[in-house]
Amino acid sequence: MGDKLSENWAQNVEWTPAEIAYPSTELEIQEIVLRAANDRKKLRVIGAGHSFTALCETDSILMSLDSYQGLISVDHDRCQATVRGGTRLKLLGELLFQEGMAMENLGDIDVQSIAGTISTGTHGTGKSFGTISTQVVALKFVNGKGELVSCSVTEETDLFRAAQVSLGLLGIIIEVTLQCVPVYTLLLQNHKESLDAVLSTVDTRNDENRNFEYYWLPYTKTAWTKATNITTEKPDRTSFLNYWTEFVLENYSFKVLCEIARLFPSQNQRISRIVAMSVPTGRKVNYSHKIYVTQRLVKFTEMEYNIPAEAYQEVWKEVVRTINRGRFDVHFPIENRWVKGDDIFLSPASGRDSAYIACHVYQGKDFRDYFHTLEEIFRSFGGRPHWGKMNTLTADDVREIYPEFSRFERIRQLHDPDGVFINPYVEMLLGVS
Ligand SMILES: Cc1cc2nc3c(=O)[nH]c(=O)nc-3n(C[C@H](O)[C@H](O)[C@H](O)COP(=O)(O)OP(=O)(O)OC[C@H]3O[C@@H](n4cnc5c(N)ncnc54)[C@H](O)[C@@H]3O)c2cc1C
């Protein structure tokens, strides 16, 4: 993200806010929202700007909670922690660790804010774990009328289910209470395998491993699998080796290959095969918050769809068949993850155990034909996009694929009757005003 908060991480969306606010107290947050409402101005709140869609775009007031981070309280008996909404996941991991606690699961980076993370339904992998929003047990936010509102798994439960994934539309989330678990250590095992072998055992892998995911290298028969399990081993000290693999090989050499692929589009298939040859194998042991996280120094644009878990094999075969026809100049690995269903109104995993398929294109390359073609496959199997990633959904589509949308919308209208938190993108996407 640029220093002036005028673009997202992927640099595919730019905006020029009239004002950027960095409140550092609850009262300041309330005052800014009230001022916006009274002046009939719009206000969007941004976390780390890691969403690929125009969720944070505004020419009015942009609020960042970067000055509103940290731990508020810890309940050791319940293993719960309450943190400020702007807290970045990296800091959160460290703060929890000092308290002997950890999050039960995470996605593959830790730069997002906790409020931004849950607001788009961010997820990791593991069939026993829901999206990160399901780790939340209580929320406090400032609604569009400047009021402080609280809800939890036991109080105001409909409001809570709306607020767990809310795209910044109910208000500014200022406090998040998380159900944590005691600190744990994970053993991560990377393997290079044949795609066919992975596909024929995918259910077993998901049953036998705490967290399982894999990448497919387009135009090859190779899969890079990652399995993570709790271990009693001590965190290992092979940090230089890990540094070399993750930072240098996975990022810098990959960037060189991406540049070659950009300059010579016909070389994409060959480059994918080179990437397949260099899939890292090996093991790594560390505390959970350090194991989940990878470094993403090569920028890309991404689309990720949630599909019903039971449709996975069929969808995936269609994806592979489509790509192997050779129409697309792509080489970025395609990521496959699994997530447990939940009951959150706007969660892509609402009402169903899910698989997620994510495709990426190097920054600056035209992704439209590739994404659109795959999106049609996902949509034909009841797919729902990750809210933070590229998609071409319309308001009618959202109503069709989210049976609980009207319940969310009723609650949104109650908490933001003047549409303070609406920007043109959400207006188009959700048909709200
Ligand atoms: C390199 C990279 C890796 C990623 N890896 C994963 C992954 O492994 N799994 C996954 O599911 N996703 C992943 N994502 C997507 C990312 O997790 C989501 O887009 C997430 O929402 C970004 O968090 P953020 O703090 O940057 O929020 P932003 O992108 O800044 O904002 C997202 C939404 O949250 C709202 N919001 C932010 N703060 C608040 C607040 N205080 N109150 C109310 N609303 C708020 C914003 O208005 C906006 O609607 C990745 C993205 C990138 C760029």
The ligand as an SDF file (V2000), in Angstrom:
LIG
                    3D

 53 58  0  0  0  0  0  0  0  0999 V2000
   -0.5180  -11.0720   -0.4290 C   0  0  0  0  0  0  0  0  0  0  0  0
   -1.9090  -11.3860    0.0480 C   0  0  0  0  0  0  0  0  0  0  0  0
   -2.1510  -12.5800    0.6950 C   0  0  0  0  0  0  0  0  0  0  0  0
   -3.4440  -12.8810    1.1520 C   0  0  0  0  0  0  0  0  0  0  0  0
   -3.6640  -14.0860    1.7610 N   0  0  0  0  0  0  0  0  0  0  0  0
   -4.9290  -14.4250    2.1290 C   0  0  0  0  0  0  0  0  0  0  0  0
   -5.2070  -15.6900    2.7210 C   0  0  0  0  0  0  0  0  0  0  0  0
   -4.3120  -16.5000    2.9720 O   0  0  0  0  0  0  0  0  0  0  0  0
   -6.5040  -15.9870    2.9970 N   0  0  0  0  0  0  0  0  0  0  0  0
   -7.5320  -15.1290    2.7080 C   0  0  0  0  0  0  0  0  0  0  0  0
   -8.6820  -15.4680    2.9450 O   0  0  0  0  0  0  0  0  0  0  0  0
   -7.2850  -13.9090    2.2020 N   0  0  0  0  0  0  0  0  0  0  0  0
   -6.0170  -13.5420    1.9010 C   0  0  0  0  0  0  0  0  0  0  0  0
   -5.7820  -12.3020    1.3730 N   0  0  0  0  0  0  0  0  0  0  0  0
   -6.8970  -11.3340    1.3230 C   0  0  0  0  0  0  0  0  0  0  0  0
   -6.9190  -10.4770    2.5990 C   0  0  0  0  0  0  0  0  0  0  0  0
   -6.7720  -11.2720    3.7550 O   0  0  0  0  0  0  0  0  0  0  0  0
   -8.2470   -9.7370    2.7150 C   0  0  0  0  0  0  0  0  0  0  0  0
   -8.4750   -8.9610    1.5830 O   0  0  0  0  0  0  0  0  0  0  0  0
   -8.3290   -8.8900    3.9910 C   0  0  0  0  0  0  0  0  0  0  0  0
   -9.6150   -8.3300    4.0790 O   0  0  0  0  0  0  0  0  0  0  0  0
   -7.2930   -7.7810    4.0090 C   0  0  0  0  0  0  0  0  0  0  0  0
   -7.2070   -7.2120    5.2880 O   0  0  0  0  0  0  0  0  0  0  0  0
   -6.8390   -5.6840    5.4250 P   0  0  0  0  0  0  0  0  0  0  0  0
   -6.5760   -5.3750    6.8530 O   0  0  0  0  0  0  0  0  0  0  0  0
   -5.8110   -5.3220    4.4460 O   0  0  0  0  0  0  0  0  0  0  0  0
   -8.2440   -5.0220    5.0280 O   0  0  0  0  0  0  0  0  0  0  0  0
   -8.5550   -3.9970    3.8570 P   0  0  0  0  0  0  0  0  0  0  0  0
   -8.2750   -4.6310    2.5740 O   0  0  0  0  0  0  0  0  0  0  0  0
   -7.8960   -2.7230    4.1670 O   0  0  0  0  0  0  0  0  0  0  0  0
  -10.1240   -3.8450    4.0690 O   0  0  0  0  0  0  0  0  0  0  0  0
  -10.9700   -4.9440    3.8090 C   0  0  0  0  0  0  0  0  0  0  0  0
  -12.4010   -4.6120    4.2420 C   0  0  0  0  0  0  0  0  0  0  0  0
  -12.4310   -4.5130    5.6620 O   0  0  0  0  0  0  0  0  0  0  0  0
  -13.0230   -3.2770    6.0420 C   0  0  0  0  0  0  0  0  0  0  0  0
  -12.3930   -2.8510    7.2850 N   0  0  0  0  0  0  0  0  0  0  0  0
  -11.0870   -2.6340    7.5420 C   0  0  0  0  0  0  0  0  0  0  0  0
  -10.9450   -2.2180    8.8220 N   0  0  0  0  0  0  0  0  0  0  0  0
  -12.1760   -2.1740    9.3580 C   0  0  0  0  0  0  0  0  0  0  0  0
  -12.6980   -1.7990   10.6440 C   0  0  0  0  0  0  0  0  0  0  0  0
  -11.9050   -1.3930   11.6310 N   0  0  0  0  0  0  0  0  0  0  0  0
  -14.0310   -1.8660   10.8330 N   0  0  0  0  0  0  0  0  0  0  0  0
  -14.8660   -2.2780    9.8480 C   0  0  0  0  0  0  0  0  0  0  0  0
  -14.4430   -2.6230    8.6360 N   0  0  0  0  0  0  0  0  0  0  0  0
  -13.1110   -2.5880    8.3900 C   0  0  0  0  0  0  0  0  0  0  0  0
  -12.7210   -2.3450    4.8770 C   0  0  0  0  0  0  0  0  0  0  0  0
  -13.6120   -1.2570    4.8320 O   0  0  0  0  0  0  0  0  0  0  0  0
  -12.9090   -3.2800    3.7000 C   0  0  0  0  0  0  0  0  0  0  0  0
  -14.2620   -3.3880    3.3950 O   0  0  0  0  0  0  0  0  0  0  0  0
   -4.5070  -11.9560    0.9420 C   0  0  0  0  0  0  0  0  0  0  0  0
   -4.2550  -10.7430    0.3010 C   0  0  0  0  0  0  0  0  0  0  0  0
   -2.9600  -10.4460   -0.1480 C   0  0  0  0  0  0  0  0  0  0  0  0
   -2.6960   -9.1410   -0.8400 C   0  0  0  0  0  0  0  0  0  0  0  0
  1  2  1  0
  2  3  1  0
  2 52  2  0
  3  4  2  0
  4  5  1  0
  4 50  1  0
  5  6  2  0
  6  7  1  0
  6 13  1  0
  7  8  2  0
  7  9  1  0
  9 10  1  0
 10 11  2  0
 10 12  1  0
 12 13  2  0
 13 14  1  0
 14 15  1  0
 14 50  1  0
 15 16  1  0
 16 17  1  0
 16 18  1  0
 18 19  1  0
 18 20  1  0
 20 21  1  0
 20 22  1  0
 22 23  1  0
 23 24  1  0
 24 25  2  0
 24 26  1  0
 24 27  1  0
 27 28  1  0
 28 29  2  0
 28 30  1  0
 28 31  1  0
 31 32  1  0
 32 33  1  0
 33 34  1  0
 33 48  1  0
 34 35  1  0
 35 36  1  0
 35 46  1  0
 36 37  1  0
 36 45  1  0
 37 38  2  0
 38 39  1  0
 39 40  1  0
 39 45  2  0
 40 41  1  0
 40 42  2  0
 42 43  1  0
 43 44  2  0
 44 45  1  0
 46 47  1  0
 46 48  1  0
 48 49  1  0
 50 51  2  0
 51 52  1  0
 52 53  1  0
M  END
$$$$
